[in-house]
Amino acid sequence: MWHIEQSNASLRASNLQCEVELTSPQNGLQNTFAYQEVLAANQFIQLNLGLNKETITEAYPRGNDLIALYSSQHQREATPQLYWRSLEQENAAGIETIISLQTDLLASRCPIHSVTKLNDTLAAQALTSTQKWVDVEEAKEVRAILVQLSPALTYLEIVHPTDPMDTKIQRDGASLSWEHTVLDLQLEKGVIRRARLQSWWIQNDSEQSLANRLVDSFIASAPPLTT
């Protein structure tokens, strides 16, 4: 599923292809194709870990997972680990992003920022903590964002409700972007903190029934098993 060549990783699943520059996770998923549609002009899950260039301690594929462990730096008070987990269901291809932080300090703070930027969107809604879909510009306490990319393809991004996140959404005509601030909390020595996001590219879901099932399934899912 995943292949690594030097610091570049690529996913070649049946309905989803993308690349990740492991030393620059802030570039997000690149050269994305979903259900034969070219989405390279869009930027998905850009992860800002606090540095312009990351040093990789270890990176490897394992089954459906791509795993990267980054070195500690004096500019950053915590050590991050990232998982990109390939997911697939009928008419939906996805990636779960698992962000882990730990520190050797008695106390530290290291918020992570995840940004998605989409162009030429046709429609967009957000799911709030009250489990209602509303226009993205009206949304507060966002749990998921659903964007129509083309007549046959929608993009769904879900945050797990147990993970503390703050979301800011910006809309400019047909362009839409949002930023999740993840794990903005006090870290303690020896304690690993995790947050999860799911991204889904969904085919032919005009009634949103599949999107709703994916949200419910993610909310009900158990914490991930990671190394």
QUIZI-V143260 format. One record per backbone hydrogen bond with DSSP energy under -0.5 kcal/mol. CO is the residue of the C=O (numbers start at 1). NH is the residue of the N-H. Records with the same first field share a line. If there is no record, write none. Layout:
# QUIZI-V143260
CO=NH + NH
This chain:
# QUIZI-V143260
1=12
3=10
5=8
7=22
8=5
9=20
10=3
11=18
15=35
16=13
17=33
18=11
19=30
20=9 + 22
21=24
22=25
23=54
24=27
25=28 + 47
28=21
29=44
30=19
32=39
33=17
34=37
37=34 + 39
39=42
42=44
43=117
44=29
45=47
46=48 + 115
47=49
48=113
54=56
55=71
58=69
60=67
62=65
63=2
64=86
65=62
66=84
67=60
68=82
69=57 + 58
73=76
76=73
78=80
79=102
80=70
81=100
82=68
83=85 + 98
84=66 + 86
85=96
87=94
89=92
91=203
92=89
93=201
94=87
95=97 + 199
96=85 + 98
97=99 + 197
98=83 + 100
99=195
100=81
101=193
102=79
103=190
106=189
108=187
112=182
113=48
114=180
115=46
116=178
117=43
118=176
123=148
124=136
125=146
126=128 + 134
127=143 + 144
128=131
132=128
134=126
135=138 + 139
136=139
140=129
141=129
143=159
144=127
145=157
146=125
147=149 + 155
148=122 + 123
150=153
152=204
153=149 + 150
154=202
155=147
156=200
157=145
158=198
160=163
162=164
164=183
166=181
168=179
170=177
172=175
174=121
175=172
176=118
177=170
178=116
179=168
180=114 + 182
181=166
182=112
183=185
185=110
187=108
188=191
191=193
193=101
195=99
196=160
197=97
198=158
199=95
200=156 + 202
201=93
202=154
205=208
208=212
209=213
210=214
211=215
212=216
213=217
214=218
215=219
216=220
217=221
218=221
224=226
